[in-house]
Amino acid sequence: MKKQIILFGLLLLSLLGFSQKVELNEQEHPLSEIIITICEKYQLQYSLNENTLADIKVTASGSFDSPEKAFDYLLKKVPVAYSRVGDVYLFYEQRAQQEQVSYRLSGRFSDQLNTESLPYTHLSINDRGLVTDQTGSFSITANDSLFHLQASYLGYHLLDTVVVAGMNQQFFLVPTSFKLQEIKVVSSPVIRSLQIGQQPGVMRLNHQVARYLPGNGDHSVFNLLRLQPSVLAAGEQSNDLVIWGSYEGQSQILFDGMTLFAMKNFNDNISTVNPFMAKDIQVLKGAYGAEFGGRVGGMVNITGIDGDRKATRLKLSINNMTVNGMISVPVGKKAAFTAAFRQTYYELYDSKQLTFSSGRGENSGGSMERMIYPDYTFRDLNLKFAGTNKAGDHYGISAVMGEDRFSYLLDLESEHSRYDYEDHEHNRQLGVSAYYQKKWAGGSRTKWQVAYSGLSKEIRNLRQIGRWQEGHQGKGPGGGFSDVSNEDSRIENEVAELIAKMEHRFAVGAANQFLAGVSWVLNPVSFQQDSFDITTAKQELDGERINGYLQDAVSLSSWLNLKLGLRANYSPSLEQFFWQPRLSATADFTRNLRMNIAAGMHNQFITRSSMVDADGNYHYWWSVSNAQDVPVLESLHSLVGLTFQDHGFTFSLEAYQKHTTGLTRFVDGELTSGLYEGESKSKGVDCFVRQDFMGHSAWISYSLSQTLERFDYFETADYQRALHDQRHELKGALLLNFKAWHASASYVYGSGFPDPRLQREDGSLYAYQRLDLGLVYSWSTQRLGLEAGVSLLNVLDYTNLKYSNFIILPEDQDVSVGLQAEAIPFTPTIFLNVSF
């Protein structure tokens, strides 16, 4: 009992002691002594290094409720901490953690001569690969203040240097060919035409080499494009791009962020894009990253020039078809205004340039050919203002306006019938885009962009059929022609795209390139069909969607890179989300050997539906996907590729596969009529080989492909060959550089299309063959540059057929007339380029 009383008394004294106030009134007193005094006074067990804490002088005054609160106050501003382990208070010196210092490098790549930005420059920084954005800007973080930087860009010298960390640095690349005083300095005799295999399914084209290829300079952008693997060249498809078996309207052309809808561009003589305005051409064949969307086919992303900020530049090009002029004027020291204009200056086509073969039906007992004299005019205007402010932010506004008109008259007369046919087509295109890119202090970048583009197409067909009848005044005694049927039809189709977009690139570090974006897109589409000025069909629809995407390019090591992306679309009208995961990987097995793989889902919300009329002719018009009869296109892309490069030699092999659902086709037939849904499967292999030698360059590409389709109206459930399916296509080019003289040749072979209207009587296909030759002479002084060239197109004068240009015109129930526009016959062209 006594022991319990004693223990209870000690406990009570201890509690009373802790409840007492801890009073401090110290002036520059050693910390160790203050702690020991408190602990002994309150009978606390402690452990400390007295010699270390004695060097720390503390001034403290105040009253505290407990020893712990006193300790917290004493140690608040000194590098000492404490912890309690059981009944023991441990006091120890708290060493300041060494801060991890990070260094940031950001900058912009430009042409050394005219300060033109170099978009999508490939970089290797401390053995980590990355690509600059559309303005040539980049940002990276590392733990070292020195960065080993290598930069490569088509048509420019490789930059290999070591730079110190810093923000908004300017890097300049030297072009491989430039003018200095009155001497043309060519430091590297080879001008590379193509960059392939750096990223999965992506090609980069050097537009500078295009002017040396055969063809007039006004179409140089697509002269080079058509010679690349996976881009259909046979059939001379002039108003759309067929990439990896894509259908009409499934591939997209972007120019400075705005969509260019296809114009007519007969016979590939004039391209949609003015070659004077093109700077960088990026071809995304499929399975591309999450930052691109809106199409289930390929994409061609063209960046326009920013203009020369150092001096006024003037370029003039004239050929036997068009005249083209461009002027660039500096505005201050950090901006420039550029304008370019093209115009056909006389009738573009004559009887030697366009032939329509007219074949009668099998009951007619013969065929005949007629020359048609069409009327064609084309003009377009490009305007651009771009610059950089004092903070290093980039801005620009670009506009393009274009118009073309095409019409022809066909008059056929036989002993028993007369046939008059008129075809008129008018296309008007308008586009404008504006962007502002902000560089933040931390190295991240935000880009705001708005763009609008639209195409208005009007087609009018006039048809009159007359039959010979006896007893009428007219041809011959006692007879004449009387009208059997007349037709006056007009179709108007308008499509537009309005987009507002924001994209942010995070400055994460050397191993990550993370970006996020959001956009709002509106696609108004209208369609109207009239017959004898009476509206027979009319439709106006708006397709709206909200897009968002996330993407992280992860560098796992110096040889392995991954890109993970997710794109999401929300359609308010459909009240549905569409998720599109994307994945790609690049592995460098050796310094020269690289392997690429990629896969991803893609959606398209506007479609160019096909219509088959009662005569078997195909027509196309733009429409908006809805929940009733026009589904959203969806396609799964996958590819695997292998690229080897060594000392001017490039070998690339790429295999792909696509499955697309949501195709629509309206069929107007006697047995089958209505709107039907379908799907397609495409697969193939692209092989590309190029060799640069002694200042010259040669390449060859081969595509083995197959595109099959299946629609609900087919008699069987089996897949059939699509009309644009071409099994084999072989293309090659040779560029010979003899200083001022450049000789070139290009060749395209295609095995033919399975369109039954274009087959021979034995069922075989018409193969496509075209050999072009070109010769260019260049001469320059300090202030003046001249280029003159001559090209021979289709040297062998091989009779080729144009894809999707066959028309069947019914004459009566038993006889019909078939019209087939020939592709380019043997055509000599000349051009002269002048630059100041």
C-alpha positions in Angstrom: 0.0 0.0 0.0 2.9 2.4 0.8 4.6 1.6 -2.5 1.4 2.4 -4.4 1.1 5.7 -2.5 4.7 6.6 -3.3 4.3 5.8 -7.0 1.1 7.8 -7.2 2.8 10.7 -5.6 5.7 10.6 -8.1 3.2 10.5 -11.0 1.3 13.4 -9.6 4.6 15.4 -9.1 5.5 14.6 -12.7 2.2 15.8 -14.1 2.4 18.9 -12.0 5.9 19.5 -13.4 4.7 19.2 -17.0 1.8 21.5 -16.4 4.1 24.2 -15.3 5.1 26.9 -17.8 8.5 26.8 -19.4 10.1 30.2 -19.1 12.9 31.2 -21.5 15.0 34.4 -21.3 18.2 33.8 -23.1 20.6 36.2 -24.9 23.1 34.6 -27.3 23.4 31.5 -25.1 24.7 28.2 -26.3 21.9 26.0 -27.6 23.3 22.9 -25.9 23.1 24.5 -22.4 19.5 25.6 -22.9 18.4 22.2 -23.9 20.2 20.5 -21.1 18.8 22.9 -18.5 15.2 22.3 -19.7 15.6 18.5 -19.8 17.1 18.3 -16.3 14.6 20.7 -14.8 11.7 18.6 -16.1 13.5 15.2 -15.7 13.6 14.4 -19.4 15.9 11.9 -20.9 17.9 13.3 -23.8 20.8 12.6 -26.2 22.8 15.3 -28.1 26.2 16.2 -29.3 27.1 18.9 -26.8 30.2 20.2 -28.8 28.2 20.7 -32.0 25.2 22.4 -30.4 27.5 24.6 -28.2 28.6 26.5 -31.3 25.1 27.6 -32.1 24.1 30.7 -30.2 20.4 31.3 -29.5 18.4 34.3 -28.3 15.0 33.3 -27.0 12.4 34.7 -24.6 8.8 33.7 -23.8 6.5 31.4 -21.9 5.6 28.0 -23.3 3.0 25.4 -22.2 5.3 22.4 -22.5 9.0 21.5 -23.2 8.1 20.3 -26.7 6.7 23.7 -27.6 9.8 25.3 -26.2 12.0 23.0 -28.3 10.0 23.8 -31.4 10.5 27.5 -30.8 14.3 27.2 -30.1 15.0 25.0 -33.2 12.7 26.9 -35.6 15.6 29.0 -37.1 18.6 26.8 -36.6 19.8 23.7 -38.4 18.9 21.4 -35.6 16.0 19.0 -35.2 14.7 16.6 -32.6 12.6 13.4 -32.4 11.3 11.3 -29.5 12.1 7.7 -29.3 10.2 6.2 -26.4 11.1 8.5 -23.4 14.3 9.8 -25.0 14.6 13.1 -26.8 17.2 12.9 -29.6 18.7 16.2 -30.8 20.7 16.2 -34.0 22.2 18.6 -36.5 20.0 18.9 -39.6 22.1 19.1 -42.7 20.7 21.2 -45.4 19.6 19.1 -48.4 21.5 19.9 -51.5 19.1 21.4 -54.0 18.9 19.6 -57.4 19.9 22.3 -59.9 18.2 22.0 -63.3 19.3 23.9 -66.4 17.1 24.8 -69.3 17.9 25.3 -72.9 15.3 26.8 -75.3 15.6 28.4 -78.7 14.5 28.7 -82.3 16.1 27.4 -85.5 16.2 29.6 -88.6 17.8 29.9 -92.0 21.1 31.8 -91.6 20.5 33.8 -94.8 17.0 35.0 -94.6 16.0 34.1 -90.9 13.2 31.9 -92.2 12.1 29.6 -89.4 12.8 25.9 -89.9 9.8 23.9 -88.6 10.1 20.3 -87.4 13.9 20.4 -87.2 15.2 17.1 -85.9 17.4 17.5 -82.8 19.6 15.3 -80.7 20.4 16.9 -77.3 22.6 14.9 -75.0 21.7 11.8 -77.0 18.0 12.5 -76.6 16.0 12.9 -79.7 13.2 15.5 -80.2 11.6 17.6 -82.9 11.0 21.4 -82.9 7.4 22.7 -83.4 6.0 24.5 -86.4 7.9 27.7 -85.6 11.2 25.9 -85.2 11.2 26.4 -81.4 12.1 23.9 -78.7 12.8 23.7 -74.9 14.6 21.0 -72.9 15.7 20.6 -69.2 18.8 18.8 -67.9 21.0 18.5 -64.8 24.1 19.9 -66.6 24.6 23.4 -67.9 26.3 22.2 -71.1 24.2 20.7 -73.9 25.6 18.6 -76.8 23.3 19.6 -79.6 23.0 18.2 -83.1 20.4 19.6 -85.6 19.4 18.4 -89.0 17.0 19.8 -91.6 16.4 18.8 -95.2 18.6 20.9 -97.5 20.8 22.3 -94.7 24.1 21.4 -93.1 24.2 19.4 -90.0 24.8 21.5 -86.9 26.9 19.8 -84.2 27.9 22.0 -81.3 28.0 22.4 -77.5 26.0 25.2 -76.1 25.5 26.6 -72.6 22.1 26.6 -71.0 20.0 29.7 -71.7 16.5 30.9 -72.8 15.4 32.1 -76.2 18.6 31.3 -78.0 18.8 31.7 -81.8 20.3 28.8 -83.8 21.0 29.2 -87.5 21.4 26.4 -90.1 23.4 27.0 -93.3 21.7 25.8 -96.5 23.6 23.4 -98.7 23.2 25.8 -101.7 23.2 29.6 -101.5 24.3 32.7 -103.3 27.3 34.7 -102.1 28.4 37.7 -104.2 28.6 36.5 -107.7 29.6 32.9 -106.9 27.3 30.0 -106.2 28.8 28.2 -103.3 27.8 24.5 -103.0 29.4 23.1 -99.9 27.6 19.8 -100.2 26.9 18.7 -103.8 23.9 16.6 -102.8 20.5 18.2 -102.1 18.6 15.6 -100.2 15.1 15.3 -101.4 13.5 13.2 -98.7 13.7 12.3 -95.0 12.1 9.0 -94.3 12.1 6.6 -91.3 12.8 9.2 -88.6 9.2 8.8 -87.3 6.7 6.0 -88.0 4.7 6.7 -91.2 6.1 10.2 -91.7 8.0 11.6 -94.7 9.6 15.0 -94.9 10.0 16.5 -98.4 12.6 19.0 -99.4 10.7 21.4 -101.6 13.9 23.0 -102.9 14.8 20.0 -104.9 11.4 19.9 -106.6 12.2 22.7 -109.0 14.8 20.4 -110.7 12.3 17.6 -111.4 10.5 17.4 -114.8 7.4 19.5 -115.1 6.6 23.2 -115.1 7.5 24.9 -111.8 3.9 25.8 -111.0 3.3 22.2 -109.9 6.6 21.5 -108.2 5.0 20.8 -104.8 3.1 17.7 -106.0 5.7 16.8 -108.7 7.8 15.7 -105.8 4.9 14.3 -103.7 3.7 12.0 -106.4 7.1 10.3 -106.7 7.1 9.1 -103.1 6.0 5.7 -101.8 2.3 5.2 -100.8 1.1 8.3 -102.7 -0.9 7.2 -105.8 0.6 8.7 -109.0 -0.8 6.5 -111.7 -4.2 7.8 -113.0 -3.1 11.4 -112.3 -5.7 12.0 -109.6 -5.8 15.7 -109.6 -8.5 16.7 -107.1 -7.6 14.5 -104.2 -4.8 12.5 -102.6 -4.9 8.7 -102.4 -2.6 7.6 -99.6 -2.6 4.0 -98.3 -5.8 3.2 -100.2 -7.8 6.2 -98.8 -11.1 7.1 -100.5 -12.2 10.5 -101.8 -12.1 13.1 -99.0 -10.3 10.9 -96.5 -6.9 12.5 -96.9 -6.3 16.1 -95.8 -4.1 18.9 -97.0 -3.2 21.4 -94.3 -1.6 24.7 -95.2 -0.6 26.9 -92.2 -3.2 25.1 -90.1 -6.2 25.5 -92.5 -7.7 22.7 -94.6 -7.4 23.1 -98.3 -10.4 21.3 -99.9 -9.6 19.9 -103.4 -10.1 22.0 -106.5 -10.3 20.7 -110.0 -6.7 21.1 -111.2 -7.0 19.2 -114.5 -4.1 17.2 -115.7 -1.9 18.0 -112.7 -0.7 21.2 -114.3 -1.5 23.5 -111.4 -1.2 22.5 -107.7 -3.5 23.7 -105.0 -0.5 25.2 -103.1 1.6 27.9 -104.6 5.2 26.6 -104.7 6.6 30.0 -103.8 4.7 29.9 -100.5 5.6 26.4 -99.4 8.5 25.9 -96.9 8.1 22.5 -95.2 6.1 19.5 -96.5 5.3 16.8 -94.0 3.5 13.7 -95.2 1.8 11.6 -92.6 0.7 8.4 -94.3 -1.1 6.9 -91.3 -1.0 5.9 -87.6 0.2 9.5 -86.8 0.3 11.1 -83.4 -2.6 12.4 -81.3 -1.9 16.1 -82.2 -3.4 15.4 -85.7 -6.9 14.3 -86.3 -10.1 14.7 -88.3 -9.3 12.2 -91.1 -9.1 8.5 -91.4 -6.6 8.7 -94.3 -3.3 10.4 -94.8 -2.4 14.0 -94.2 0.0 16.4 -95.9 1.0 19.2 -93.5 2.5 22.2 -95.4 4.0 25.1 -93.5 4.2 28.4 -95.4 7.1 30.7 -95.5 7.4 33.5 -93.0 9.0 36.0 -95.4 12.4 37.6 -95.5 13.0 39.9 -92.6 16.3 41.3 -93.9 15.6 42.6 -97.4 12.8 42.9 -100.0 12.6 39.8 -102.2 10.8 39.5 -105.5 10.2 36.3 -107.5 8.6 35.8 -110.9 7.9 32.6 -112.7 6.3 32.2 -116.2 5.6 29.1 -118.1 3.5 28.2 -121.1 0.5 27.9 -118.9 0.6 30.3 -115.9 2.4 33.3 -114.5 3.3 33.4 -110.8 4.7 36.3 -108.8 5.7 36.7 -105.2 7.0 39.6 -103.1 8.3 39.7 -99.5 8.8 42.9 -97.7 10.4 43.3 -94.2 8.2 45.1 -91.6 10.6 46.5 -89.0 13.3 44.1 -88.0 11.3 41.2 -86.8 8.4 40.8 -89.2 7.7 40.4 -92.9 4.7 40.6 -95.3 4.5 38.3 -98.2 2.1 38.2 -101.2 1.9 35.7 -104.1 -0.5 35.6 -107.1 -1.0 33.1 -109.9 -3.1 33.4 -113.1 -3.6 31.4 -116.3 -2.8 33.9 -119.1 -4.4 32.1 -122.0 -6.6 29.0 -122.6 -4.8 26.3 -120.7 -5.8 23.4 -122.8 -6.1 22.8 -126.5 -6.7 19.8 -128.7 -3.2 18.5 -128.0 -3.5 18.7 -124.3 -6.9 17.2 -123.7 -8.6 14.4 -125.7 -11.9 12.8 -125.0 -12.3 9.4 -126.5 -15.9 8.6 -127.3 -16.9 5.0 -127.5 -20.4 3.7 -128.4 -22.1 0.9 -126.7 -21.6 -2.6 -127.9 -24.7 -2.4 -130.1 -23.4 0.5 -132.0 -21.0 -1.4 -134.1 -18.0 0.9 -133.7 -16.2 3.6 -131.8 -15.0 7.1 -132.6 -12.8 9.8 -131.1 -13.5 13.5 -130.8 -11.3 16.4 -129.9 -12.9 18.7 -127.3 -11.8 22.3 -126.9 -12.3 23.2 -123.2 -12.1 26.6 -121.6 -10.1 26.7 -118.3 -9.1 29.6 -116.1 -7.3 29.5 -112.8 -6.2 32.2 -110.3 -5.2 32.3 -106.7 -3.8 34.8 -104.1 -1.7 34.2 -101.0 -1.1 36.7 -98.3 0.9 36.3 -95.1 2.2 38.5 -92.3 4.5 36.8 -89.7 6.9 38.0 -87.1 8.5 37.7 -83.6 8.1 40.2 -80.8 10.7 41.3 -78.2 9.8 38.5 -75.8 10.5 35.9 -78.5 6.8 35.1 -79.1 5.8 34.2 -82.6 2.7 35.3 -84.5 1.3 35.2 -88.0 -1.8 35.5 -90.2 -2.1 33.7 -93.5 -4.8 33.8 -96.2 -5.4 32.0 -99.5 -8.1 32.6 -102.1 -8.5 30.5 -105.3 -10.8 30.1 -108.2 -11.0 27.9 -111.2 -13.5 27.4 -114.0 -13.7 24.5 -116.5 -16.2 23.9 -119.3 -16.4 22.0 -122.5 -18.9 21.3 -125.2 -19.3 17.9 -126.9 -21.3 17.6 -130.2 -21.7 14.1 -131.6 -23.7 13.4 -134.7 -24.2 10.2 -136.5 -26.5 9.0 -139.3 -29.4 8.3 -136.9 -28.8 10.5 -133.9 -27.4 13.8 -132.5 -25.9 14.3 -129.1 -25.1 17.6 -127.4 -23.4 17.7 -124.0 -22.1 20.7 -122.0 -20.2 20.4 -118.7 -19.4 23.5 -116.6 -17.6 23.4 -113.2 -16.8 26.4 -111.0 -14.7 26.1 -107.8 -14.1 28.8 -105.3 -11.8 28.3 -102.3 -11.1 30.7 -99.3 -9.0 30.2 -96.2 -7.5 32.3 -93.4 -5.6 31.3 -90.3 -3.9 33.2 -87.5 -1.7 32.0 -84.6 0.2 33.3 -81.6 2.8 31.3 -79.7 3.8 32.4 -76.3 7.1 31.4 -74.7 6.8 31.1 -70.9 9.7 31.8 -68.4 9.9 28.1 -67.5 10.5 27.0 -71.1 7.0 25.8 -71.9 5.1 27.1 -74.9 1.4 27.8 -75.6 0.0 28.2 -79.1 -3.4 29.7 -79.9 -4.7 29.3 -83.4 -7.9 30.0 -85.3 -8.5 29.0 -88.9 -11.3 29.0 -91.5 -11.4 27.4 -94.9 -14.2 26.6 -97.3 -14.9 25.3 -100.8 -17.8 26.1 -103.0 -18.4 23.8 -106.0 -20.9 24.3 -108.7 -21.5 21.8 -111.5 -23.9 22.2 -114.4 -24.7 19.6 -117.0 -26.7 20.3 -120.2 -27.7 17.3 -122.3 -29.8 17.1 -125.5 -30.4 14.0 -127.5 -32.0 14.0 -130.9 -33.2 11.1 -133.1 -33.6 11.2 -136.9 -37.2 10.9 -138.0 -38.6 10.8 -141.4 -41.0 13.3 -142.6 -39.5 16.3 -140.9 -37.7 19.2 -142.4 -34.0 19.0 -141.7 -31.1 16.9 -142.7 -31.7 15.0 -146.0 -34.8 14.8 -148.0 -38.0 14.6 -146.0 -36.5 14.1 -142.6 -34.8 15.7 -139.6 -33.8 15.5 -136.0 -36.3 15.7 -133.2 -35.5 15.9 -129.5 -35.9 12.6 -127.6 -34.7 13.9 -124.2 -33.3 17.0 -122.6 -31.6 17.5 -119.3 -30.5 20.6 -117.4 -29.1 19.8 -114.0 -27.1 21.8 -111.5 -25.4 20.7 -108.3 -24.0 23.0 -105.6 -22.0 21.6 -102.8 -20.3 23.8 -100.1 -18.1 22.6 -97.3 -16.2 24.6 -94.7 -14.2 24.2 -91.6 -13.9 26.6 -88.6 -11.4 25.7 -85.9 -10.2 27.3 -82.7 -7.3 25.5 -81.1 -5.0 25.8 -78.1 -1.9 23.6 -77.6 0.6 23.7 -74.8 4.0 22.1 -74.8 5.3 21.4 -71.3 8.9 21.8 -70.4 9.2 18.5 -68.5 12.8 17.4 -69.0 15.2 15.8 -71.4 13.4 12.4 -71.3 9.9 13.7 -71.9 8.1 15.9 -74.4 4.6 16.3 -73.1 1.9 18.3 -74.9 -1.8 18.8 -74.5 -4.4 20.5 -76.7 -8.0 21.3 -77.0 -10.0 22.6 -80.0 -13.5 23.3 -81.2 -14.4 22.5 -84.8 -17.5 23.4 -86.8 -18.1 21.9 -90.3 -21.1 23.5 -92.2 -22.0 21.6 -95.3 -24.8 22.3 -97.9 -25.9 20.4 -100.9 -28.5 21.4 -103.5 -29.5 19.8 -106.8 -31.7 21.5 -109.4 -33.3 20.2 -112.6 -34.5 22.9 -115.0 -34.2 25.4 -112.2 -36.5 23.3 -109.9 -34.9 22.2 -106.7 -35.0 18.4 -106.4 -32.8 17.9 -103.4 -31.5 20.3 -100.7 -29.6 19.7 -97.5 -27.9 21.9 -95.0 -26.1 20.4 -92.0 -23.6 21.5 -89.3 -21.2 19.2 -87.7 -19.7 20.3 -84.4 -17.2 18.6 -82.1 -14.9 19.3 -79.3 -11.4 17.7 -79.5 -8.9 17.1 -76.7 -5.6 15.3 -76.8 -2.7 14.3 -74.6 0.7 13.0 -75.8 3.9 12.2 -74.1 7.1 11.4 -76.1 9.2 9.4 -73.6 12.9 8.8 -74.3 13.6 5.6 -72.3 17.2 5.5 -73.4 19.5 6.8 -76.1 18.2 4.1 -78.5 14.5 3.6 -77.5 11.7 6.2 -77.7 8.0 5.8 -77.1 5.1 8.1 -77.9 1.9 7.6 -76.0 -1.2 9.6 -77.0 -4.9 9.8 -76.5 -7.3 11.9 -78.6 -10.9 12.3 -77.6 -13.8 13.8 -79.6 -17.2 14.8 -78.3 -20.0 15.4 -80.8 -22.9 17.4 -79.2 -25.3 16.4 -82.0 -24.5 12.7 -81.5 -24.1 13.1 -77.7 -21.2 10.7 -77.9 -17.5 10.5 -77.1 -15.0 9.0 -79.5 -11.8 7.7 -78.0 -8.7 7.4 -80.2 -5.6 5.9 -78.5 -2.3 6.3 -80.3 1.0 4.5 -79.8 4.3 4.5 -81.5 7.9 3.4 -80.8 11.3 4.0 -82.4 14.3 1.8 -81.8 17.8 2.5 -83.0 19.4 -0.9 -83.1 22.6 0.6 -84.5 23.8 4.0 -85.6 22.4 3.3 -89.1 19.5 0.9 -88.5 16.1 2.1 -87.1 12.8 0.3 -86.5 9.4 2.0 -86.2 6.1 0.6 -85.1 2.8 2.5 -84.6 -0.9 1.9 -84.2 -3.9 4.0 -83.5 -7.6 4.7 -83.9 -8.8 7.6 -86.2 -12.2 9.2 -86.7 -13.7 11.4 -89.3 -16.9 13.5 -88.9 -17.3 14.8 -92.4 -17.3 12.5 -95.4 -17.3 12.7 -99.1 -20.0 10.3 -99.9 -20.1 8.5 -103.3 -23.1 8.3 -105.5 -23.6 5.8 -108.4 -26.2 7.0 -110.9 -28.3 4.9 -113.2 -25.6 5.0 -115.9 -22.9 3.7 -113.5 -21.1 7.0 -113.1 -19.6 7.9 -109.8 -20.2 11.3 -108.2 -18.9 12.7 -104.9 -20.3 15.3 -102.5 -19.5 16.4 -98.9 -21.8 15.5 -96.1 -21.8 15.5 -92.3 -21.9 12.4 -90.2 -25.1 12.0 -88.2 -26.9 9.4 -86.2 -29.3 8.4 -88.9 -27.8 7.5 -92.3 -24.2 8.8 -92.4 -22.1 7.2 -89.7 -18.9 8.5 -88.3 -15.9 7.1 -90.2 -13.6 5.0 -88.0 -10.3 3.4 -89.0 -7.7 1.4 -87.3 -4.1 1.9 -88.5 -1.0 -0.2 -87.8 2.4 -0.2 -89.3 5.9 -1.5 -88.9 8.9 -0.2 -90.7 12.7 -0.6 -91.0 15.1 2.1 -92.2 18.8 1.8 -93.0 21.0 4.8 -93.8 24.7 5.0 -94.4 26.9 7.4 -96.4 24.2 8.7 -98.8 22.4 5.4 -99.1 18.8 5.0 -97.7 16.7 1.9 -97.6 13.2 1.9 -96.2 10.7 -0.9 -95.9 7.3 -0.2 -94.4 4.2 -2.5 -94.0 0.8 -1.2 -93.1 -2.8 -2.3 -92.6 -6.0 -0.3 -92.3 -9.6 -1.2 -91.6 -12.2 1.5 -92.1 -15.9 1.4 -91.3 -18.7 3.9 -91.9 -18.4 4.3 -95.7 -21.6 5.5 -97.4 -22.7 5.2 -101.0 -26.0 6.1 -102.7 -26.9 3.8 -105.5 -29.5 4.9 -108.1 -30.2 1.8 -110.1 -33.1 -0.2 -111.6 -32.7 -3.2 -109.3 -30.9 -1.5 -106.3 -31.6 2.0 -105.0 -30.9 3.7 -101.7 -28.1 4.8 -99.3 -25.9 1.9 -98.2 -23.1 1.5 -95.6 -19.8 -0.2 -96.2 -16.3 -0.8 -95.0 -12.9 -1.2 -96.5 -9.6 -3.0 -95.9 -6.3 -1.8 -97.1 -2.9 -3.4 -96.7 0.5 -3.1 -98.4 4.2 -2.7 -98.4 6.2 0.4 -99.4 9.8 0.0 -100.4 12.1 3.0 -101.0 15.8 3.0 -102.0 17.9 6.1 -102.6 21.6 6.6 -103.4 23.4 9.9 -103.4 26.6 9.8 -105.4 29.2 12.4 -106.6 26.7 15.2 -106.3 23.9 13.3 -107.9 20.9 11.5 -106.5 18.6 8.6 -107.6 15.8 6.9 -105.9 13.2 4.2 -106.7 10.1 3.2 -104.8 7.7 0.3 -105.1 4.3 -0.1 -103.6 2.5 -3.5 -103.3 -1.0 -2.8 -102.1 -4.6 -4.0 -101.9 -7.8 -2.1 -101.1 -11.0 -4.1 -100.8 -14.5 -2.9 -100.0 -17.8 -4.4 -99.0 -21.3 -2.6 -99.1 -24.7 -3.8 -98.1 -26.0 -3.8 -101.6 -23.4 -6.3 -102.9 -25.0 -9.6 -104.0 -22.6 -11.5 -101.8 -20.9 -10.7 -98.5 -17.5 -11.0 -100.0 -15.1 -8.1 -100.3 -14.4 -6.7 -103.8 -11.6 -4.6 -105.2 -12.2 -0.9 -104.8 -12.2 1.2 -107.9 -8.9 2.9 -106.9 -7.2 -0.3 -105.9 -3.9 -0.6 -107.8 -1.9 -3.7 -107.0 1.6 -2.5 -108.2 3.1 0.9 -108.6 6.8 1.5 -109.4 8.3 5.0 -109.4 11.8 6.3 -109.9 13.7 9.6 -110.3 17.2 10.6 -111.3 18.7 14.0 -110.5 22.1 14.9 -112.0 23.9 18.0 -110.8 26.5 19.6 -113.1 26.9 22.9 -111.2 24.8 25.3 -113.2 23.0 22.5 -115.1 20.6 20.1 -113.6 19.2 17.1 -115.6 16.4 14.9 -114.3 14.2 12.1 -115.2 11.2 10.5 -113.5 9.2 7.4 -114.3 5.9 6.0 -113.0 4.3 2.6 -113.8 1.0 1.4 -112.5 -0.6 -1.9 -113.0 -4.1 -0.5 -113.6 -7.5 0.0 -111.9 -10.2 -2.6 -111.7 -13.0 -0.3 -112.9 -15.0 -2.5 -115.3 -15.7 0.5 -117.5 -11.9 0.9 -118.1 -11.0 -2.7 -118.8 -10.3 -4.3 -122.2 -12.6 -6.7 -123.8 -10.6 -9.7 -122.4 -10.9 -8.3 -118.9 -7.2 -7.1 -118.6 -6.4 -3.7 -117.1 -4.9 -0.7 -118.8 -1.5 -0.2 -117.3 -0.2 3.3 -116.7 3.3 4.4 -117.9 4.8 7.8 -118.0 8.4 8.9 -118.5 9.3 12.6 -118.0 12.6 14.4 -118.8 13.8 17.8 -117.6 16.7 20.2 -117.9 17.3 23.3 -115.8 20.0 26.0 -116.1 20.7 28.3 -113.1 22.6 31.5 -113.2 23.0 34.1 -110.5 24.7 37.3 -109.4 24.6 39.1 -106.1 21.2 40.7 -106.8 19.7 38.6 -109.6 18.9 34.9 -109.9 17.7 33.2 -113.1 16.5 29.7 -113.7 15.3 28.4 -117.1 14.0 24.9 -117.7 12.4 22.7 -120.3 10.5 19.5 -119.6 9.2 16.8 -121.8 6.2 15.1 -120.2 5.2 11.6 -121.3 8.1 11.3 -123.6 6.9 8.0 -125.0 3.4 9.4 -125.6 1.9 6.4 -123.9 -1.9 6.6 -123.8 -2.9 6.7 -120.2 -6.4 6.9 -118.6 -7.2 9.3 -115.8 -8.7 7.8 -112.7 -12.3 8.8 -112.0 -12.7 10.7 -115.3 -14.8 8.2 -117.2 -18.4 9.3 -118.0 -21.2 7.2 -119.5 -23.8 9.3 -121.3 -27.0 7.3 -122.2 -28.3 8.0 -125.7 -31.3 5.7 -125.5 -32.2 2.4 -123.9 -29.8 0.4 -126.0 -27.0 2.7 -126.9 -24.7 4.8 -124.7 -21.7 7.1 -125.3 -18.6 6.7 -123.1 -16.3 9.6 -122.6 -12.7 9.1 -121.2 -10.4 12.0 -120.6 -6.9 11.1 -121.4 -4.0 11.8 -119.0 -1.2 14.0 -120.1 0.0 13.1 -123.6 3.4 14.1 -124.9 3.7 17.7 -123.7 6.7 20.0 -123.9 6.8 22.7 -121.2 9.2 25.6 -120.5 9.5 27.9 -117.6 11.6 30.9 -116.5 12.2 31.9 -112.9 13.6 35.3 -111.9 14.4 36.4 -108.4 15.7 39.7 -107.1 
